[in-house]
Amino acid sequence: MKPYNVPFGDLVRQYRAQQAELDAAALRVLHSGWYILGPEVRAFEDEWAKYCGVHHCVSVGNGTEALHLALRVLGLQPGDEVITVANAGGYGAIAAVQAGLKPRFADVDDETHTMSPASLAAAITPRTKAILPVHLYGRPAPIREIMAIAEQHGLPVIEDCAQSHGAMVAGRMTGTFGQLGTFSFYPTKNLGALGDAGAIITDDDALADKLRKLRVYGWDRKYHNAEPGGINTRLDELQAALLGCKLPLLNQWNELRRERARWYHELLRDVPGISLPDITDGHVFHLFVIQVHGGRRDALKQALTEQGIGTDVHYPLPTHLQPAFHDLGYEPGELPVTERLAESVLSLPCYPELTREEVAAVCAAMRSAQA
């Protein structure tokens, strides 16, 4: 059989579809002579805050620094514990360590792959000082249940929305339930820059003011360090301008992702040995992640690769079992659902520019490999 050629992602397609507008925005910035914290950044921050339905957006250099500053701005003390999940690439745990905090982990739900409220409730101790759920793969976590548990214990919540741009719960954007919401605009995201970029949203005036100082050395004005512990993490004018061009298309792109998810359901629903993600309200399918049962994930991935189908695994080794976090004391078996998913999840191509013919090719290769 002649191999197919379906890349896991293709950012050039999106660029070409908007090339004239993106080129014009880049040239506008280049000719302006103002490249850091200028009018393009202010405009994008205003637009993103309005889109999300909050008062403040504070842009930063990338999504991990957004998490770092969100944890820092809450005034937590060194050694305080933050509960997050271990199946989302480790970015929250990395940010917690950067902020001098200790990450702890709740298990996830087998169907949604997001934080289990029951596991969260069981993980809270007197040392817990914040909760950091992740809206993973474009699917919102059970944020209302998580907020109820947080309020019961008097704990702040930071929502990691790096994969949930435009995802909603009961008509409300992810990132607006907790005290803070963080975003990555890495190029592959539903709203992606052409480089690194990130942001934090909040309705809290005091937190927003402190964040704006922390992202620029702790300055309240040039060369005047008012806030201790400031760092340098700024969204540049070029990325802000490019994001501003893309933002009006985000809802349309999200619907195109949902359409491709429906195509997969139509063509794969009777294929044995796999489970498909539910198409739920508010899910924006940053990734289309299936489960492959019977220990065949790696074999299926290899078979698809041989047929020219791009795939990925998000994520192959849970954070609590990563060598860098060995000192946290976790052992295999402590987060059983997380560990089981790490051995069975497989991400298939899913992006707005993916054609019906390409989805059909992916599904044909899947059927052949699973026969």
Helices and strands as residue ranges (DSSP letters): H 11-17, H 19-32, H 39-52, E 56-60, H 63-73, E 81-85, H 91-98, E 102-106, H 117-123, E 128-131, G 136-138, H 143-153, E 158-160, E 168-169, E 172-173, E 180-184, E 198-202, H 205-214, E 219-221, E 224-225, H 237-246, G 247-249, H 250-268, E 274-275, E 288-292, H 297-306, G 319-321, G 323-328, H 336-342, E 345-348, H 356-370
